[in-house]
């Protein structure tokens, strides 16, 4: 305790570590939109009939033909669900957590790589059309308590390893 208690991590050490390693604290955020292609939306009926699957095939073909999201189903414009810039943990850039969206479906939508290119998704026997609107990297600020704790822990471990090496050198000498 005498040896290790001397190594107190102060705010200046944390700041220096953060500035040197800023690239490690960048996180990808994506702005997305999607729509679930239910029978009610596509046919006005509640059952999965031949008409529904014909419309699904038509949508899939239009996506493959490179049509724009809005042009594929212009009548559904009010049904699109928009997701503001969010990270892969379903956390919006303002810190709110996205609710009401299955984690695995979100992961599938978040994995879309090309901007402004609609994709057809088949997930849990449901069909979706989704699109990546924009993406950016945001550096987590040092004011973030979790990041601050993480850096402090890392510095403590580094200090402990350095102190162990110093003790080992003294023993060998």
Secondary structure, DSSP 8 states (H G I E B T S, - for coil): -HHHHT----HHHHHHHHHHTGGGGEEEEEEEEEEE--HHHHHSSSS--HHHHHHHHHHHHHHHTT--HHHH-GGGGGG-EEEEEE-TTSBBTTS-B--SS-HHHHHHHHT--SBT--EEEEETTEEEEEEEEEEEEEE--TT-HHHHHHHHHHHHHHHHHHHHHHHHHHHH-
